[in-house]
Amino acid sequence: MRKLDSKVPPGPLAEKWVKYRSTMPLVAPNNKRRLDVIVVGTGLAGASAAATLGELGYNVSCFTFHDSPRRAHSIAAQGGINAAKNYRNDGDSVYRLFYDTIKGGDYRSREANVHRLAEASTDIIDQCVAQGVPFAREYGGELATRSFGGVQVSRTFYARGQTGQQLLLGAYSALSRQISLGSVTMYNRHEMLDLVVVDGKARGIIARNLLNGKIERYAAHAVVLGTGGYGNVYYLSTNAMGCNVSAAWRAHRRGAYFANPCYCQIHPTCIPVSGDYQSKLTLMSESLRNDGRVWVPKDMAMVEKLRKGEVKPENVAEEDRDYYLERIYPAFGNLVPRDVASRAAKYVCDEGRGVGPTGLSVYLDFSTNTMRYGRSVAISKGQPDASDAKVKEWGKEVVSAKYGNLFEMYEKITGENPYETPMRIYPAIHYTMGGLWVDYNLETTIPGLFALGECNFSDHGANRLGASALMQGLADGYFVIPYTIGTFLANEIRTPKISPEQAAFDQAEKEVKERIEKLLSIQGNRSVESFHRELGVDIMWEYCGMARNADGLKTAQQKVRKLRDEFWKNVFVPGAANEYNPELEKALRVADFFELAEVMIMDALDRKESCGGHFRDEYATPEGEAQRNDKEYAYVAAWEFKGPGQAELHKEELTFENVELKTRSYK
């Protein structure tokens, strides 16, 4: 077992980043112009990193498999971005954001990285405002904030229900400027298929031009991955269908350790599955839990009436409703963390009190707060005795201003008007806390290879708090990697331009072409899609989803291996290699999902405790809450690739010097 060096600097927690940033090695401007950096991915982490590194003077090559950097999945984020600005004067601070993130992650993250994230959060808002990101504002002009799960302050900045889109447009504008100045060269419709390691250092990538199928080589002094998470291993998730693990997984196969792969986040507010025809699920922002109350009927008699259509949900009397989150967790109510809210929804549905055609959904009801907002408007208009109908109308206008686009999306998908009828929601895969292991510099176990955002494991432990993904992506790209990449590149200023015409590139390209030819030559009887669905829905969600146990995980192991063997014998990939071939793209990605799935199961079996998004049935409190085992499992599990279905575990012990390890309580 290798001892992992996190390279966390010494000193008091609140001073580590400031002192380290002031004393780390630098690269002079004249030397930056001679150094090449590859950035893969153009979401918030990748785009902000490419733009900032280009601004610093490095020669940056940026890659995306999309037709435009703006199509990256960051654009789908809805609810907001956290920052410890304390504009509400409600007791927020950098330390409180740090503590909430550590606690929300069930004490399974590295203290120093999380505190740095909290410190950078305030700068992110200033940066984005300067770029023109249209954050929501109060009547007087100050930036508005709202609450998200797992906290008791309002620190989430937002742009209606389109925060990710607006932040990505800000990053894209910065990236576009560098492209126009020539410091960044953009490669759209190029997918990374392998990492090239020369003499133990990351020195380039092999990419496929998705328009013509050409396999191309790109060399650099360092490689930065900002390629997102692996939630699509479950097939049905809130991720875009193109989201995949391949860039990170190829790096893993070349020697980058993969950390905590079993930590997957189930988001509690998603539109429920409605049929086998679906290829993805749709998120309803966590921000809705600010004003929506979650409930199910108290008894089975009412459940039956609702399912038969004898009673409409909006007509169910208050005394017949069970606002179970408010009942079980009075201190946080509907704003408990995502893992807690998701398990609670599962429990009430397992009891048989779930609603909708399948019984696998709960209600998210806005009627109470619609009337509350309406009464406030009535008072402000000097009409405190206005009719209920008028109050409701005014309340709808307030709710629409906050969440209108989300309500429109819900109605288009379900055909139900959420202003009149409670939304139906159910948990679904949304985010992955696991990823490539990185040290304090965001460098992987391969020197010269860095991983940012959801691609790495570093900040969220076993469960991410809402509105923290955008925060991490922009913190890593704008405010961390521009400094820490210098710790590696400062030693490369005498290294000449890396040539792609060398043996390591030859070998990597040869292996990529062989893998493609193998997939195309099988000519079996099953589509890639059918394999992906069976892997994700029938195996991973069933046995390694919201709840896991040893017997189920062992069953999943056998099933994944059997299905993977069939995939390589019976998959049908139409078309040719040297052409536009989306089915080939999909086949390459699903092949990597098979290998990832085995390591996820391995990790879940090894971690004999429940924490955050990893819930083992055998390790639960009598109340059904997660039961950690800090004595044996307060570590980061970093897996080294030893072949398909084989991995060696390395551990980074987690030390907590600034927070007390204790059982999370939101009651």
C-alpha positions in Angstrom: 0.0 0.0 0.0 1.4 3.4 -1.1 1.4 6.2 1.4 -0.4 9.1 -0.2 1.0 12.6 0.4 -1.7 15.2 0.3 0.9 18.0 0.4 -1.3 20.0 2.8 0.8 23.0 4.0 1.5 23.4 7.7 0.1 26.1 9.9 -3.3 27.2 11.2 -6.2 26.2 8.9 -7.3 29.8 8.2 -3.7 30.7 7.1 -2.7 27.7 5.1 -3.8 28.8 1.7 -2.8 32.5 2.1 0.8 31.6 3.2 1.1 28.7 0.7 0.0 30.9 -2.2 2.6 33.5 -1.1 5.5 31.1 -0.9 4.9 28.5 -3.7 7.2 28.4 -6.7 6.3 30.8 -9.5 6.8 30.8 -13.3 8.0 34.1 -14.7 6.0 35.6 -17.5 8.7 35.1 -20.1 8.8 31.4 -19.2 5.1 30.9 -19.3 5.1 31.8 -23.0 7.3 28.7 -23.6 5.1 26.2 -21.7 2.1 24.4 -23.1 -0.9 23.3 -21.1 -3.8 21.0 -22.3 -7.2 21.6 -20.7 -9.8 18.9 -21.3 -13.4 20.0 -20.7 -15.2 23.4 -21.0 -17.6 23.3 -18.1 -17.2 25.8 -15.3 -13.9 24.2 -14.1 -12.4 23.6 -17.5 -13.5 26.9 -19.1 -12.4 29.1 -16.2 -9.1 27.2 -15.9 -8.3 27.6 -19.7 -9.3 31.3 -19.7 -7.2 32.0 -16.6 -4.1 30.1 -17.7 -4.3 31.7 -21.1 -4.6 35.1 -19.4 -1.5 34.3 -17.3 0.5 33.7 -20.5 0.6 29.9 -20.9 0.0 28.4 -24.3 -3.3 26.6 -23.8 -5.0 24.0 -25.9 -8.6 23.4 -24.8 -10.7 20.4 -25.8 -14.5 19.6 -25.7 -16.5 16.9 -27.4 -19.3 19.4 -27.8 -19.8 21.6 -30.8 -19.3 24.7 -28.6 -17.8 25.1 -25.1 -21.2 26.5 -24.1 -22.8 23.1 -24.4 -20.9 21.7 -21.3 -23.2 20.2 -18.7 -22.5 23.0 -16.2 -25.1 24.9 -18.2 -27.9 22.7 -16.7 -27.3 23.7 -13.1 -30.3 25.5 -11.8 -30.4 26.6 -8.2 -27.4 28.7 -7.3 -23.8 29.0 -6.1 -22.7 29.3 -2.4 -20.5 32.1 -1.1 -19.8 33.2 2.5 -20.6 36.9 1.8 -23.0 37.2 4.8 -25.0 39.9 2.9 -28.1 38.9 5.0 -26.2 39.5 8.2 -27.5 36.1 9.4 -24.4 34.7 10.9 -22.6 33.4 7.9 -18.8 33.3 7.6 -16.0 31.5 5.9 -15.7 29.1 8.8 -19.4 28.4 8.9 -19.4 27.5 5.1 -16.3 25.3 5.8 -18.1 23.6 8.7 -21.4 23.1 6.9 -19.5 21.5 4.0 -17.5 19.2 6.2 -20.6 18.2 8.2 -22.7 17.9 5.0 -20.1 15.5 3.6 -20.4 13.4 6.7 -16.9 14.1 7.8 -15.2 12.3 4.9 -13.4 15.2 3.2 -10.0 16.9 3.6 -10.2 19.9 6.0 -7.6 22.1 4.2 -9.2 21.8 0.7 -12.6 22.5 2.1 -11.5 25.6 4.0 -9.7 26.9 0.8 -13.0 26.4 -1.1 -14.8 28.5 1.5 -12.2 31.2 1.3 -12.4 31.4 -2.5 -16.2 31.5 -2.5 -16.3 35.2 -1.8 -14.0 36.1 -4.7 -16.0 34.0 -7.1 -19.1 36.2 -6.7 -17.0 39.4 -7.3 -15.4 37.8 -10.4 -18.8 36.8 -11.8 -20.4 40.1 -11.1 -17.5 41.8 -12.9 -18.1 39.5 -15.9 -21.8 40.6 -16.0 -23.4 37.5 -14.6 -27.0 38.7 -13.9 -27.5 37.5 -10.4 -30.9 38.1 -8.8 -31.1 41.3 -6.8 -33.2 42.7 -4.0 -35.4 45.7 -4.5 -32.6 48.0 -3.4 -30.1 46.6 -5.8 -28.0 44.3 -3.5 -27.4 40.7 -4.6 -30.2 38.4 -3.4 -29.5 35.1 -1.7 -31.6 32.1 -0.7 -31.1 28.9 1.4 -30.2 25.4 0.3 -30.1 22.1 2.1 -28.0 21.4 5.1 -27.5 25.0 6.2 -29.3 27.6 8.4 -28.2 30.7 6.6 -29.0 32.2 3.2 -25.7 32.1 1.2 -26.8 30.9 -2.2 -26.6 33.4 -5.0 -28.7 32.7 -8.0 -29.9 33.8 -11.4 -33.5 32.6 -11.3 -33.4 28.9 -12.2 -30.6 29.3 -14.7 -27.5 29.9 -12.6 -25.3 27.4 -14.3 -26.1 28.8 -17.7 -25.3 32.3 -16.7 -22.1 31.4 -14.9 -20.9 29.3 -17.8 -21.6 32.2 -20.2 -19.4 34.3 -18.0 -16.6 31.8 -18.1 -17.2 31.3 -21.8 -16.8 35.0 -22.4 -13.5 35.0 -20.6 -12.4 31.9 -22.6 -13.5 33.5 -25.9 -11.4 36.5 -25.2 -8.3 34.4 -24.8 -9.2 32.4 -28.0 -9.4 35.7 -29.9 -6.0 36.8 -28.5 -4.4 33.5 -29.5 -3.4 32.3 -26.0 -6.0 29.5 -26.1 -6.5 27.2 -29.1 -10.0 25.7 -29.0 -10.7 22.2 -30.3 -14.4 21.6 -30.5 -15.8 18.1 -31.3 -12.7 16.4 -30.0 -12.9 13.7 -27.4 -10.0 12.6 -25.3 -9.5 8.8 -25.6 -6.2 8.4 -23.8 -3.6 10.1 -21.7 0.0 10.0 -22.8 2.6 9.5 -20.0 6.3 10.1 -20.9 8.9 9.2 -18.3 6.3 9.2 -15.5 4.8 12.6 -16.4 1.6 13.5 -18.2 2.7 14.9 -21.5 -0.3 14.8 -23.8 -3.5 13.2 -25.0 -4.8 11.1 -27.8 -8.1 12.6 -29.1 -10.6 11.6 -31.7 -12.1 14.2 -34.1 -15.7 13.3 -33.8 -16.6 14.8 -37.2 -14.3 12.7 -39.3 -13.1 10.0 -36.9 -9.4 10.9 -37.2 -7.2 10.0 -34.3 -5.0 12.9 -33.4 -2.0 13.5 -31.0 -1.6 16.6 -28.8 1.5 17.2 -26.6 2.0 19.6 -23.7 4.1 20.1 -20.5 1.0 19.5 -18.3 -2.6 18.2 -18.7 -5.6 19.5 -16.8 -8.9 17.5 -16.7 -12.2 19.3 -16.0 -14.4 16.5 -17.4 -17.2 16.2 -14.8 -18.6 13.2 -13.0 -19.6 9.6 -13.7 -23.3 9.6 -12.7 -24.3 8.2 -16.1 -23.0 4.8 -15.1 -26.5 4.5 -13.7 -28.0 5.2 -17.2 -30.9 7.2 -15.8 -29.6 10.3 -14.1 -30.0 14.1 -14.3 -26.8 14.3 -16.3 -26.9 15.1 -20.0 -26.7 11.9 -22.0 -23.2 12.7 -23.3 -21.7 13.0 -19.8 -19.1 10.2 -19.3 -16.1 9.0 -17.3 -13.8 8.2 -20.2 -11.2 11.0 -19.9 -10.8 10.4 -16.1 -11.0 6.6 -16.5 -8.3 6.6 -19.2 -6.1 8.6 -16.8 -6.9 6.1 -14.1 -5.7 3.3 -16.3 -2.5 5.2 -16.9 -1.8 5.4 -13.2 -4.0 8.1 -11.6 -5.7 6.7 -8.5 -9.5 6.9 -8.4 -10.8 8.0 -5.0 -14.1 7.1 -3.2 -16.0 5.9 -6.3 -18.9 4.6 -4.2 -19.8 8.1 -3.1 -22.7 9.0 -5.5 -25.3 11.7 -4.8 -29.0 11.0 -5.0 -30.9 14.3 -5.6 -34.3 14.3 -3.8 -36.2 16.6 -6.2 -36.3 15.0 -9.6 -39.2 14.3 -11.9 -40.0 10.6 -11.3 -39.4 7.8 -13.9 -42.5 7.4 -16.1 -41.6 4.6 -18.4 -38.9 2.4 -20.0 -38.6 4.8 -23.0 -36.7 7.3 -20.9 -33.0 7.9 -21.4 -32.5 10.5 -18.7 -34.2 12.2 -15.8 -34.9 15.9 -15.1 -33.8 17.8 -12.1 -36.1 20.1 -10.2 -33.8 22.6 -8.4 -33.2 22.2 -4.7 -34.0 25.8 -4.4 -37.7 24.8 -4.7 -37.4 23.3 -1.2 -37.1 26.9 0.1 -40.8 27.4 -0.6 -42.1 23.9 -1.4 -43.2 21.6 1.5 -42.7 17.8 1.0 -45.5 15.5 2.0 -47.3 12.2 1.5 -50.7 11.1 2.8 -50.8 10.0 6.4 -52.7 6.8 5.8 -53.2 4.2 3.1 -56.9 5.0 2.6 -55.9 8.5 1.3 -53.1 7.0 -0.8 -55.7 4.7 -2.6 -58.0 7.6 -3.2 -55.3 9.7 -4.8 -54.1 6.8 -7.0 -57.7 6.2 -8.2 -58.2 9.8 -8.9 -61.1 10.1 -6.4 -59.3 13.0 -4.6 -56.9 15.6 -6.1 -53.8 16.3 -4.1 -54.5 20.0 -3.7 -57.8 19.0 -2.0 -56.2 16.8 0.6 -56.9 18.3 4.1 -53.9 19.5 6.2 -54.7 16.9 8.9 -54.4 14.1 6.3 -50.9 15.2 5.2 -47.6 14.0 6.6 -45.0 16.7 6.2 -42.4 14.1 7.1 -39.2 16.1 6.8 -40.6 18.8 9.0 -41.8 16.1 11.4 -38.5 14.2 11.6 -36.0 17.1 11.2 -37.7 20.1 12.8 -34.4 22.2 13.0 -33.9 22.0 9.2 -37.3 20.8 7.9 -37.4 20.6 4.1 -33.9 21.9 3.8 -32.0 18.9 5.2 -29.1 17.7 3.0 -29.8 15.7 -0.1 -28.8 12.3 1.1 -31.1 12.7 4.2 -34.0 13.9 2.2 -33.6 11.2 -0.4 -33.5 8.4 2.1 -36.6 9.8 3.9 -38.5 9.8 0.5 -37.4 6.2 0.0 -38.6 5.2 3.4 -42.1 6.6 3.1 -42.5 5.1 -0.4 -41.3 1.7 0.9 -44.0 2.0 3.5 -46.5 2.2 0.7 -47.4 5.9 1.1 -45.7 7.0 -2.2 -48.0 8.8 -4.7 -48.4 8.8 -8.5 -49.0 5.8 -10.8 -45.9 3.9 -9.6 -46.1 4.8 -6.0 -42.5 6.1 -6.3 -42.9 9.8 -5.7 -43.8 12.3 -3.1 -45.4 15.7 -3.3 -43.6 19.1 -3.3 -46.3 21.6 -2.5 -46.1 25.4 -2.9 -49.6 26.3 -1.7 -48.6 27.4 1.8 -45.9 29.8 0.7 -47.8 31.0 -2.3 -50.4 32.3 0.1 -47.8 33.7 2.5 -46.1 35.7 -0.3 -49.5 36.8 -1.4 -50.5 38.1 2.0 -47.2 40.0 2.2 -48.0 41.7 -1.2 -51.5 42.5 0.0 -50.2 44.2 3.1 -47.6 46.2 1.0 -50.4 47.3 -1.3 -52.5 48.4 1.7 -55.1 45.7 1.1 -54.8 43.4 4.1 -58.4 42.2 3.7 -58.0 41.2 0.1 -59.8 38.0 -1.0 -58.0 34.6 -0.9 -58.3 34.5 -4.7 -56.5 37.8 -5.0 -53.9 36.9 -2.4 -53.2 33.6 -4.3 -52.8 35.5 -7.6 -50.3 37.9 -6.1 -48.5 34.9 -4.4 -48.2 33.1 -7.8 -46.5 36.2 -9.2 -43.9 36.1 -6.5 -43.3 32.4 -7.0 -43.1 32.8 -10.7 -40.5 35.5 -10.4 -38.4 33.1 -8.3 -39.0 29.8 -10.1 -41.0 30.5 -13.2 -38.7 28.7 -15.7 -38.6 25.6 -13.5 -42.4 25.5 -13.2 -42.7 25.8 -17.0 -40.2 22.9 -17.5 -42.2 20.7 -15.0 -45.5 21.5 -16.8 -44.0 20.7 -20.2 -42.7 17.4 -19.1 -45.6 16.2 -16.9 -48.6 18.1 -18.2 -49.5 19.2 -14.7 -49.6 22.8 -13.5 -47.5 23.1 -10.3 -49.1 26.4 -9.4 -52.3 24.5 -8.9 -51.3 20.9 -8.2 -48.3 19.8 -6.1 -45.2 18.6 -8.0 -44.4 14.9 -7.8 -40.7 14.3 -7.1 -38.5 11.3 -6.4 -34.7 10.9 -5.8 -32.4 10.2 -8.7 -28.6 10.1 -9.4 -27.3 13.6 -9.8 -23.7 14.1 -8.9 -20.6 12.0 -7.9 -18.4 13.0 -5.0 -15.8 10.4 -6.0 -13.2 11.1 -8.7 -9.5 11.2 -9.4 -7.5 11.5 -6.2 -5.7 14.8 -6.0 -3.4 16.4 -3.5 -3.7 20.0 -2.2 -2.3 21.2 -5.5 -5.1 19.4 -7.4 -2.4 17.1 -8.9 -3.1 13.4 -9.3 -0.8 10.6 -8.7 0.6 11.2 -12.2 3.0 14.2 -12.0 1.8 16.9 -14.4 -1.8 15.7 -14.5 -4.3 17.9 -12.6 -8.0 17.3 -12.1 -10.6 20.0 -11.3 -14.3 20.2 -10.3 -16.4 17.1 -10.2 -13.6 15.2 -12.0 -11.7 15.1 -8.7 -12.8 13.9 -5.2 -11.4 16.6 -3.0 -14.1 18.8 -1.5 -17.4 17.2 -0.8 -16.7 14.0 1.2 -19.5 11.5 1.1 -22.3 14.0 0.2 -22.2 17.4 -1.6 -24.3 20.2 -0.3 -26.6 22.0 -2.8 -25.1 24.9 -4.7 -21.5 23.8 -4.0 -20.7 22.2 -7.3 -20.6 25.5 -9.2 -18.6 27.0 -6.3 -16.0 24.2 -6.5 -15.7 24.3 -10.3 -15.0 28.0 -10.4 -12.8 28.0 -7.3 -10.6 25.4 -8.9 -10.5 27.0 -12.3 -10.2 30.7 -11.4 -8.5 30.7 -8.0 -6.6 27.5 -7.3 -5.1 25.9 -10.4 -3.5 29.1 -11.7 -1.4 29.1 -8.6 -0.8 25.4 -8.0 0.1 24.3 -11.5 3.2 26.4 -11.0 4.5 24.0 -8.4 4.9 21.5 -11.3 5.7 23.8 -14.2 8.3 25.8 -12.3 10.5 22.7 -12.7 9.7 22.4 -16.5 11.0 25.8 -17.7 14.1 24.1 -19.2 12.1 21.3 -20.8 11.9 21.9 -24.5 8.6 21.7 -26.4 7.1 18.3 -26.0 7.0 16.4 -29.3 4.1 14.1 -30.1 6.4 12.1 -32.3 7.8 9.7 -29.7 7.3 6.2 -28.6 4.8 6.8 -25.8 2.5 8.7 -28.3 2.9 5.9 -30.8 1.9 3.3 -28.3 -1.1 5.2 -26.9 -2.4 5.9 -30.4 -2.0 2.2 -31.4 -3.9 1.1 -28.3 -6.8 3.5 -29.1 -7.1 2.3 -32.7 -7.0 -1.3 -31.6 -9.8 -0.7 -29.1 -11.9 1.0 -31.8 -11.3 -1.7 -34.3 -12.2 -4.4 -31.7 -15.6 -2.7 -31.0 -16.4 -2.4 -34.6 -15.4 -5.9 -35.5 -17.7 -7.7 -33.0 -20.9 -7.1 -35.0 -23.1 -8.7 -32.4 -26.9 -8.6 -31.8 -27.3 -6.1 -29.0 -27.2 -2.3 -29.1 -24.9 -0.2 -27.0 -27.9 1.4 -25.5 -29.4 -1.9 -24.3 -26.1 -2.8 -22.5 -25.9 0.6 -20.9 -29.5 0.4 -19.6 -29.1 -3.0 -18.2 -25.8 -2.0 -16.5 -27.2 1.2 -15.0 -30.9 0.5 -14.2 -31.0 -3.3 -13.6 -27.6 -3.6 -11.8 -26.1 -0.4 -10.5 -29.3 1.4 -9.4 -30.8 -1.9 -8.1 -27.8 -3.0 -6.0 -25.5 0.0 -5.7 -28.0 2.9 -5.6 -29.7 4.6 -2.8 -29.1 1.7 -0.4 -26.6 -1.1 -0.6 -25.8 -4.3 1.3 -23.1 -6.9 1.1 -25.3 -9.6 -0.6 -26.6 -7.2 -3.2 -23.2 -5.8 -4.0 -21.7 -9.3 -4.4 -24.6 -10.1 -6.7 -23.9 -6.9 -8.7 -20.2 -7.9 -9.0 -21.1 -11.1 -10.7 -23.8 -9.5 -12.9 -21.5 -6.7 -14.1 -18.7 -9.1 -15.0 -21.1 -11.4 -16.9 -22.6 -8.4 -18.7 -19.2 -6.9 -19.5 -18.1 -10.3 -21.0 -21.3 -10.3 -23.2 -20.7 -6.7 -24.2 -17.3 -7.6 -25.7 -18.8 -10.6 -27.5 -22.2 -9.4 -28.6 -22.4 -5.6 -29.0 -23.3 -4.2 -32.3 -21.6 -0.9 -33.3 -22.6 0.2 -36.8 -20.6 2.4 -39.2 -16.9 2.8 -39.5 -14.0 4.3 -37.6 -13.1 7.1 -39.9 -16.4 8.9 -40.0 -18.9 10.7 -37.8 -20.1 7.8 -35.7 -22.1 8.6 -32.5 -22.7 4.9 -31.8 -18.9 4.3 -31.6 -18.6 7.3 -29.3 -21.2 5.7 -27.0 -19.6 2.3 -27.2 -16.2 3.6 -26.0 -17.9 5.4 -23.1 -20.0 2.4 -22.0 -17.0 0.1 -22.1 -15.3 2.4 -19.6 -18.5 2.5 -17.5 -18.3 -1.3 -17.1 -14.8 -1.1 -15.7 -15.8 1.8 -13.4 -18.9 -0.1 -12.1 -16.7 -2.9 -10.8 -14.5 -0.5 -8.8 -17.6 1.3 -7.5 -18.9 -2.0 -6.2 -15.5 -3.0 -4.8 -15.3 0.3 -2.9 -18.9 0.0 -1.6 -18.1 -3.5 -0.3 -14.9 -2.4 1.3 -16.5 0.5 3.2 -18.4 -1.3 5.9 -20.2 1.8 7.2 -22.8 4.2 6.1 -21.9 7.8 5.4 -23.5 10.5 3.2 -24.5 9.1 -0.2 -23.0 5.6 0.7 -25.7 3.9 2.7 -25.2 0.3 3.8 -28.4 -1.3 5.2 -26.3 -3.2 7.7 -24.9 0.0 9.2 -27.8 2.1 10.2 -29.0 3.5 13.5 -32.4 2.3 14.9 -33.9 5.5 13.4 -32.6 4.5 9.9 -29.9 7.2 9.8 -26.3 6.6 8.5 -24.0 5.0 11.0 -20.4 5.9 10.4 -17.3 4.0 11.7 -14.8 6.7 12.3 -12.3 4.3 13.9 -11.8 2.2 10.8 -13.0 4.2 7.9 -12.0 7.9 8.4 -9.9 7.7 5.2 -10.0 8.4 1.5 -10.1 5.2 -0.5 -7.8 5.6 -3.5 -7.9 2.7 -6.0 -5.0 1.9 -8.3 -5.8 0.2 -11.6 -4.5 -3.4 -11.9 -6.6 -4.5 -14.8 -10.3 -4.7 -15.7 -12.1 -5.7 -12.5 -8.9 -5.5 -10.4 -7.7 -2.7 -8.2 -5.4 -2.1 -5.2 -6.6 0.0 -2.3 -4.4 2.9 -1.0 -5.6 5.0 1.9 -5.2 8.7 2.8 -6.0 9.0 6.5 -8.3 12.0 7.2 -7.3 14.1 10.2 -9.8 16.5 11.9 -8.0 19.2 13.9 -10.6 22.0 13.5 -14.0 20.2 13.7 -15.2 17.5 16.1 -16.1 14.2 14.6 -19.6 13.5 15.6 -22.9 12.0 14.3 -24.7 14.4 12.0 -27.9 15.6 13.3 -30.5 17.8 11.5 -33.2 17.3 14.1 
